[in-house]
Structures are given as structure tokens and as C-alpha cells.
Amino acid sequence: MTHGFDLARLDRIPAFLADKYVDTGRLPHAATLVSRRGEIAHRSCIGDARPGEALKDDAIFRIASMTKPITSIAFMMLVEEGKVALSDPLVKYCPEFKGTGVFVAGGGNVPFLTRPPASPIRMVDLLRHTAGLTYGFQERTPVDAAYRKARIDDFDADYTMDSFIADLAKIPLQFDPGAHWNYSMATDVLGAVIERIEGKPFGEVLQERIFGPLSMVDTGFKVPAEQQHRLADAYAFHPKDRMQDFDAGARSRWAKDRSFHSGGGGLASTLHDYHRFCLMLLGGGKLGDTRIISRKTLDLMTSNHLPGGGDLTQHSVGIFSEDENAGIGFGLGFAVTLDPARAGIPGSVGDFYWGGMFSTGFFVDPVEEICMVLMTQLMPSSTYPVRREVKTFVHAAIDD
């Protein structure tokens, strides 16, 4: 069956990835899976998971910020149960933020000067990245620098969920909540809120509510010892050598116990596990007989929540303000295509997506009933436009 695709055109995907990226040493490997109407139409694996070991479709990858949509779905399950509301202030669950002010001046060796925020951080601000939080790697402001100094977004920092919240609340906000969009650790805070509401470790909540019900058997914050041989090597971009070792699968940090479960970037997963998550999204919150969230809740999450209905180029004060994000809005955990013409890439109004630091990515197109998952392991994800290129190939293969 072709599932409405020209299969020869789908086969262009691995050929392109091999020719441009893997064979030239730009990417270590790449795995792609494309489905339509719930049926897999294309699957390919190229390159080596580890030197001399061909990538297989059961490989485990660090999915980084592709954790965020999962955390967001888990939170909205609690909203559906009346345990929390989008309008709730963060201090209701994290009172540590009661005295957190907005940056005015200072930083470095000079104490921060702050002012009270014009409005409180609310749950909706965490979901849509309008809370005034940031990431240290943005390296734009004194607040970013304070994140780096505190190692607040350092994967190797020895935080617990409570100590993370306590230290983060000591750093000023970059702006008044709701005033702008800034990619941030907001989803990590969301994970802490979930943990406190449920009264159990965040990882357990995800296992009970999402991974178990969806049979995502290889997804979690730690790769078990008996499965570590499946964990692909991860690399960082190097301007001269193209790639340098970052985290070897055989001695990975993802195979060790951690005191902090990052709701914004800590998960490892597989091509097939994340595809099951995407199928649930395509199914309006349901996969098979398993209902995770309601269709109307997912509709809310995949609507544009940026102030005034604008796009990321208008509202972002940091990364994602680039021209390629014209026509792209942001919902509650997902980027949303508002205008494919302005975005400059084939797609549908209302398709939604996100990616991870290691150049992984996914999209769900409800209009064409397509899911796509891309897995590789090169950071940062801004190095190459590979996710936009794969999305273009997928839509170019539609044949009905």
C-alpha cells in the first residue's frame, strides 16, 4: 500500500540525508519514520549508531526538548481532572517564586536590581514560554549569565526537583509574565508542578499516565543497563572537524541514576515509541482504545496562544525570532503552523511540531493525517536545517 504517497519520493529522504549529511560527516546517523492515516509508509536508518555498528530502528536516542510536548500533555491531563487550572498562579504550587522580581539592572559581580512583576506567572505562561524564564545557553542577557553561573540548566548539575525550583526562583525574570515569548526552562518548572500535585516522582507520573498506556516501552529518564547497548552515540558540532564526541552510548550520562528529572529535556526514546506518541496526537488524544486526553483539550493545545495571534518572529525576544519562524505560532507545548506561505515550507495550517537539541524532530499534520519522526544525535539543532528539509520531502511525496 502507498497510503497516498509516492513511495519513490519518500525514498528520497534517506538518499538525501546520506548524500548531504551522513556520508559527508555532518551527521553521525539518521532514522526517519513517516506514517499516514496511522499506517507506516516509510522507515529508514542510515549511518552508524556507534563506530562500526549500523544504526537500527530500535536504537535509543536522547530526545532533549521533544520531552516538552510529553510533559505538556501530562500537565493537561491534570487540568482535565480539575487538579490545576491554566489560570492558576505558579506560587500556588511553587511558593519559592513569591519574591521573584523582574530584571532591571545588575548581574555578574553586581547585585541584581529588580521590580515586582506586573502580573504573576500563571500555568499558561509555563506552557507557552511567556513566563519570563530563559536558558543559559542563549547568552544574551545578564539573566542568561546567572543561569549559567548557577548551572541551573546544566544536565550534570546535582539538582533535585525542589532544589532546582529554589535556585531558579532566586534569579530574576527577564520580563513581565505574558509580555513576550522566550524559549526557556518553563517546562522543567511544569514538571515540578506535576510532581508536587501528584505527590510522586515526575518520572513515575509519566510512566503511569503516558508511557505505560501507550506502550512506549523504551522511553524514560534513564536507559536501563540491559538496553544501554542500543543507545546511540551523541556528538557536538565542531567548526573544523564537523563532529566531536559529546556523550558515548557505552558510558552515557543517560544510563545513570539522576536526582532531577528534566521535564524540558531529559528523556531518551526510540523512533517507534515517539511515533506512538505522535499517533495519539493525530488521533485527537487517543490511540486505539486508550484515551490520554480529550480531542478538545488537544485542540486547545495546538491553537496559537501568542498574544494577539502573532507569530514567533513578532513575540520572541531570543532564539526562534529568526525569519524562518514567520507564520509559526506557539500553543501549549507545540509550535503551530499558522501560514505555510509565510513559513516558506510545505505544510498545512494547523500542523504542529517540535524538536530537540540533538537535531531530533517530529511533526503531526492533522489535515493530511501524517506523522513524521526524525532521530539523530548532533547538537546544537541549529547547526543544519535538516528538520525543515525532511518535512519538505514528506509533503513533496503526497500523491493523492
C-alpha positions as CSV (number, residue, x, y, z in Angstrom):
1,M,0.0,0.0,0.0
2,T,1.2,3.5,-0.8
3,H,-1.0,5.4,1.8
4,G,-1.4,8.2,-0.6
5,F,2.3,8.7,-1.0
6,D,4.6,8.3,-4.0
7,L,7.0,5.8,-2.3
8,A,9.9,6.6,-4.6
9,R,9.7,10.2,-3.5
10,L,9.7,9.1,0.2
11,D,12.9,7.1,-0.6
12,R,14.5,10.4,-1.5
13,I,14.7,11.1,2.3
14,P,17.4,8.6,3.2
15,A,19.2,9.2,-0.1
16,F,19.3,13.0,0.6
17,L,20.4,12.5,4.3
18,A,23.1,10.1,3.3
19,D,24.4,12.3,0.5
20,K,24.3,15.7,2.2
21,Y,24.8,14.8,5.9
22,V,25.9,11.3,6.9
23,D,28.4,10.4,4.1
24,T,30.0,13.8,4.4
25,G,30.5,13.5,8.2
26,R,28.0,16.3,9.1
27,L,25.7,13.9,11.0
28,P,26.6,10.6,12.6
29,H,23.4,8.8,11.5
30,A,19.7,9.4,10.8
31,A,16.5,7.5,11.3
32,T,13.2,8.6,9.9
33,L,9.6,7.2,10.1
34,V,6.7,8.5,8.2
35,S,3.1,7.4,8.6
36,R,-0.2,8.3,7.1
37,R,-3.7,7.6,8.5
38,G,-2.0,5.5,11.2
39,E,-0.1,3.2,8.8
40,I,3.7,3.4,8.4
41,A,4.6,4.3,4.8
42,H,8.4,4.8,5.2
43,R,11.1,3.9,7.6
44,S,14.8,4.2,7.1
45,C,18.1,4.1,9.1
46,I,21.4,5.2,7.8
47,G,24.9,5.7,9.3
48,D,26.4,4.1,12.4
49,A,24.8,4.3,15.9
50,R,28.4,3.7,17.2
51,P,31.5,3.4,15.2
52,G,31.3,0.2,13.2
53,E,27.7,-0.5,14.4
54,A,25.0,0.2,11.8
55,L,22.0,2.2,13.1
56,K,19.0,0.0,13.7
57,D,15.4,1.1,14.0
58,D,15.3,0.1,17.7
59,A,18.1,2.5,18.6
60,I,17.6,4.7,21.7
61,F,18.2,8.4,21.3
62,R,18.4,11.4,23.6
63,I,15.3,13.4,22.6
64,A,16.0,16.5,24.7
65,S,13.3,19.1,24.1
66,M,11.0,16.6,22.5
67,T,10.4,15.9,26.2
68,K,8.4,19.1,26.4
69,P,5.3,18.0,24.5
70,I,5.1,14.9,26.7
71,T,5.4,17.0,29.8
72,S,2.7,19.4,28.5
73,I,0.3,16.5,27.7
74,A,0.8,15.1,31.3
75,F,0.0,18.6,32.7
76,M,-3.1,19.0,30.7
77,M,-4.3,15.6,31.9
78,L,-4.3,17.1,35.4
79,V,-6.2,20.2,34.1
80,E,-8.9,17.8,32.8
81,E,-9.1,16.2,36.2
82,G,-9.6,19.6,37.9
83,K,-6.4,19.4,39.9
84,V,-5.0,22.6,38.4
85,A,-6.1,25.3,36.0
86,L,-4.3,27.2,33.3
87,S,-5.1,30.5,35.1
88,D,-3.5,29.3,38.4
89,P,-0.5,31.3,39.6
90,L,2.7,29.4,39.9
91,V,3.2,30.4,43.5
92,K,0.2,28.2,44.4
93,Y,2.4,25.2,43.7
94,C,5.9,26.7,43.9
95,P,5.8,29.4,46.7
96,E,9.5,29.8,46.2
97,F,8.6,32.3,43.4
98,K,6.7,34.6,45.7
99,G,9.6,37.1,45.8
100,T,11.0,36.7,42.3
101,G,11.2,40.1,40.6
102,V,11.8,41.3,37.0
103,F,15.3,42.2,35.9
104,V,16.1,46.0,35.9
105,A,19.9,46.1,36.1
106,G,22.9,44.4,37.6
107,G,24.4,40.9,37.1
108,G,27.9,39.5,37.2
109,N,29.6,40.8,40.3
110,V,26.9,43.5,40.8
111,P,23.7,42.5,42.7
112,F,20.5,42.4,40.6
113,L,18.1,45.3,40.8
114,T,14.6,44.1,40.2
115,R,11.0,45.3,40.4
116,P,7.8,43.4,41.1
117,P,6.2,41.7,38.1
118,A,3.2,43.5,36.6
119,S,1.4,40.1,36.6
120,P,2.2,36.7,38.2
121,I,3.5,33.7,36.3
122,R,0.5,31.5,35.5
123,M,0.4,27.9,34.3
124,V,-0.4,29.0,30.8
125,D,2.8,31.1,30.8
126,L,4.8,28.0,31.5
127,L,3.1,26.0,28.7
128,R,3.6,28.7,26.1
129,H,7.0,30.1,27.2
130,T,5.8,33.5,28.2
131,A,6.8,33.2,31.9
132,G,9.9,35.4,31.7
133,L,12.2,32.5,32.2
134,T,15.1,31.7,29.9
135,Y,18.0,29.3,29.1
136,G,21.6,30.0,29.9
137,F,22.8,28.9,26.5
138,Q,21.1,31.8,24.9
139,E,23.9,34.0,26.1
140,R,22.1,37.3,25.5
141,T,21.4,38.9,28.9
142,P,22.7,39.1,32.5
143,V,19.8,36.8,33.4
144,D,21.1,34.1,31.0
145,A,24.5,34.5,32.6
146,A,23.0,34.0,36.0
147,Y,21.5,30.7,34.8
148,R,25.0,29.6,33.6
149,K,26.6,30.6,36.9
150,A,24.0,28.6,38.9
151,R,24.3,25.7,36.4
152,I,20.5,25.8,36.5
153,D,20.2,24.2,33.0
154,D,23.3,22.0,33.2
155,F,22.4,18.4,32.7
156,D,25.2,17.3,35.0
157,A,24.3,19.6,37.9
158,D,23.3,17.8,41.1
159,Y,19.8,19.2,41.5
160,T,16.7,17.7,43.0
161,M,13.3,18.9,41.8
162,D,13.0,21.0,45.0
163,S,16.5,22.5,44.9
164,F,16.1,23.3,41.2
165,I,12.9,25.3,41.9
166,A,14.5,27.0,45.0
167,D,17.6,28.1,43.0
168,L,15.7,29.1,39.9
169,A,13.4,31.4,41.9
170,K,16.4,33.4,43.1
171,I,17.2,34.5,39.6
172,P,15.2,37.5,38.2
173,L,12.7,37.1,35.4
174,Q,13.7,38.6,32.0
175,F,10.4,40.3,31.5
176,D,6.8,40.5,32.9
177,P,5.0,37.2,32.5
178,G,2.8,37.3,29.4
179,A,4.7,40.2,27.8
180,H,6.9,38.2,25.4
181,W,7.9,34.7,24.3
182,N,11.2,33.3,25.3
183,Y,12.3,29.7,24.9
184,S,13.1,28.6,28.5
185,M,13.1,26.2,31.4
186,A,9.4,26.8,31.9
187,T,8.6,23.2,31.0
188,D,11.0,22.0,33.7
189,V,9.1,24.0,36.2
190,L,5.9,22.4,34.8
191,G,7.4,19.0,35.6
192,A,8.0,20.2,39.2
193,V,4.3,21.4,39.4
194,I,3.2,18.0,38.2
195,E,5.4,16.2,40.8
196,R,4.0,18.3,43.6
197,I,0.4,17.9,42.6
198,E,0.7,14.2,42.2
199,G,2.9,13.7,45.2
200,K,5.2,11.2,43.4
201,P,8.4,11.5,41.3
202,F,7.8,13.1,37.9
203,G,9.2,10.1,36.0
204,E,6.6,7.8,37.7
205,V,3.8,10.1,36.7
206,L,4.9,9.9,33.0
207,Q,5.3,6.2,33.2
208,E,1.8,5.7,34.7
209,R,-0.1,8.2,32.6
210,I,1.6,8.1,29.2
211,F,4.4,5.6,28.6
212,G,2.6,2.6,30.1
213,P,-0.8,3.3,28.5
214,L,0.8,4.0,25.1
215,S,3.2,1.0,25.3
216,M,6.2,3.4,25.0
217,V,8.4,0.7,26.4
218,D,11.8,2.3,25.8
219,T,11.1,5.8,26.9
220,G,12.3,7.2,30.2
221,F,14.8,9.4,32.0
222,K,17.2,6.5,32.4
223,V,18.3,3.9,29.8
224,P,18.3,0.5,31.7
225,A,21.7,-1.3,31.8
226,E,20.3,-4.2,29.7
227,Q,19.3,-1.8,27.0
228,Q,22.3,0.5,27.0
229,H,23.9,-1.3,24.0
230,R,21.1,0.3,21.9
231,L,21.9,3.9,23.0
232,A,23.4,5.7,20.0
233,D,26.5,7.9,20.4
234,A,25.8,11.7,20.6
235,Y,28.0,14.4,19.1
236,A,28.5,18.2,19.2
237,F,29.2,20.3,16.1
238,H,32.8,21.3,15.6
239,P,33.7,24.0,13.1
240,K,36.8,22.2,11.8
241,D,36.1,18.5,12.4
242,R,32.3,18.8,11.9
243,M,31.6,16.5,14.8
244,Q,33.2,15.8,18.2
245,D,32.2,13.3,20.8
246,F,29.7,14.6,23.3
247,D,28.1,11.5,25.0
248,A,29.1,8.0,24.1
249,G,26.3,5.4,24.4
250,A,28.6,2.9,26.1
251,R,29.3,5.4,29.0
252,S,26.3,7.7,28.7
253,R,25.0,10.0,31.4
254,W,21.5,8.8,30.3
255,A,22.4,5.4,31.7
256,K,23.0,6.7,35.2
257,D,20.6,7.5,38.0
258,R,19.6,11.1,38.3
259,S,18.3,13.2,41.1
260,F,16.5,15.5,38.8
261,H,14.0,14.6,36.0
262,S,14.1,17.4,33.4
263,G,10.6,17.9,32.0
264,G,12.1,20.1,29.4
265,G,14.8,17.9,28.1
266,G,15.7,14.7,30.0
267,L,14.0,11.8,28.1
268,A,15.5,9.1,25.9
269,S,13.2,7.4,23.5
270,T,13.1,5.5,20.2
271,L,11.7,6.1,16.7
272,H,8.8,3.7,17.3
273,D,8.0,4.9,20.8
274,Y,7.8,8.6,19.8
275,H,5.8,7.6,16.8
276,R,3.2,6.1,19.1
277,F,3.0,9.4,21.0
278,C,2.5,11.1,17.6
279,L,-0.2,8.7,16.6
280,M,-2.0,9.5,19.9
281,L,-1.8,13.2,18.9
282,L,-3.0,12.5,15.4
283,G,-5.9,10.5,16.9
284,G,-7.1,13.6,18.8
285,G,-5.7,12.4,22.1
286,K,-6.4,8.7,21.6
287,L,-4.5,5.7,20.3
288,G,-6.5,2.5,19.8
289,D,-8.7,2.1,22.8
290,T,-6.5,4.3,25.0
291,R,-7.6,7.8,25.6
292,I,-4.9,10.1,27.0
293,I,-6.6,13.5,26.7
294,S,-9.7,14.7,25.0
295,R,-9.9,16.0,21.4
296,K,-11.0,19.4,22.7
297,T,-8.1,19.6,25.1
298,L,-5.7,18.8,22.3
299,D,-7.4,21.4,20.1
300,L,-6.7,24.0,22.8
301,M,-3.0,22.9,23.0
302,T,-2.5,23.1,19.3
303,S,-4.1,26.6,18.9
304,N,-1.9,29.6,18.8
305,H,-1.6,31.2,22.2
306,L,0.8,34.0,21.4
307,P,-0.6,37.4,22.4
308,G,-2.7,39.0,19.7
309,G,-2.4,35.9,17.5
310,G,1.1,36.9,16.3
311,D,4.0,34.6,15.3
312,L,7.3,33.8,16.9
313,T,9.2,36.5,14.8
314,Q,6.9,39.1,16.4
315,H,7.0,37.8,20.0
316,S,10.3,36.0,20.6
317,V,13.0,38.0,22.4
318,G,15.7,35.4,21.9
319,I,16.1,32.3,19.7
320,F,13.3,31.4,17.3
321,S,12.8,35.0,16.3
322,E,14.6,34.3,13.0
323,D,12.8,34.8,9.7
324,E,12.2,31.1,9.2
325,N,9.7,31.2,12.1
326,A,7.5,33.7,10.3
327,G,4.0,32.2,10.1
328,I,4.7,30.0,13.1
329,G,2.7,30.4,16.3
330,F,3.0,28.6,19.6
331,G,0.4,26.7,21.6
332,L,0.6,24.8,24.9
333,G,3.7,22.7,24.3
334,F,3.9,22.8,20.5
335,A,4.8,25.1,17.7
336,V,1.9,25.5,15.3
337,T,1.9,26.5,11.6
338,L,-0.3,29.5,11.0
339,D,0.6,30.3,7.5
340,P,2.7,27.9,5.3
341,A,3.3,30.7,2.8
342,R,5.0,32.9,5.4
343,A,6.8,30.0,6.9
344,G,8.2,29.2,3.4
345,I,7.8,25.4,3.7
346,P,5.1,23.0,2.5
347,G,2.7,22.0,5.2
348,S,-0.9,22.6,6.5
349,V,-2.5,25.3,8.5
350,G,-2.7,23.7,12.0
351,D,0.2,21.2,11.7
352,F,2.2,21.2,14.9
353,Y,5.7,20.1,15.9
354,W,8.8,20.5,18.0
355,G,12.4,19.2,18.1
356,G,15.3,18.6,20.4
357,M,18.8,19.9,21.0
358,F,20.3,16.8,19.3
359,S,18.6,17.7,16.0
360,T,15.7,15.3,16.5
361,G,12.3,16.4,15.4
362,F,8.7,15.4,14.7
363,F,5.6,16.9,13.2
364,V,1.9,15.9,13.1
365,D,-0.2,17.2,10.2
366,P,-3.9,16.6,11.0
367,V,-5.1,17.8,7.6
368,E,-3.1,15.2,5.7
369,E,-3.1,12.7,8.6
370,I,0.7,12.5,8.6
371,C,3.2,11.8,11.4
372,M,6.9,12.1,10.9
373,V,9.7,11.4,13.4
374,L,13.4,12.1,12.8
375,M,16.1,10.9,15.1
376,T,19.8,11.7,15.0
377,Q,22.3,12.9,17.6
378,L,24.1,16.2,16.8
379,M,23.9,19.3,18.9
380,P,23.0,22.1,18.6
381,S,20.0,21.6,16.5
382,S,20.5,25.0,14.8
383,T,23.6,23.6,13.0
384,Y,21.7,22.4,9.9
385,P,18.1,22.9,8.6
386,V,17.6,19.1,8.4
387,R,14.2,19.1,10.0
388,R,12.8,21.6,7.5
389,E,14.3,19.7,4.7
390,V,12.8,16.4,5.8
391,K,9.3,18.0,6.2
392,T,9.6,19.3,2.7
393,F,10.4,15.8,1.4
394,V,7.5,14.3,3.2
395,H,4.9,16.8,1.8
396,A,6.5,16.5,-1.6
397,A,5.7,12.8,-1.6
398,I,1.9,13.2,-1.2
399,D,0.3,11.6,-4.2
400,D,-3.5,11.8,-3.7
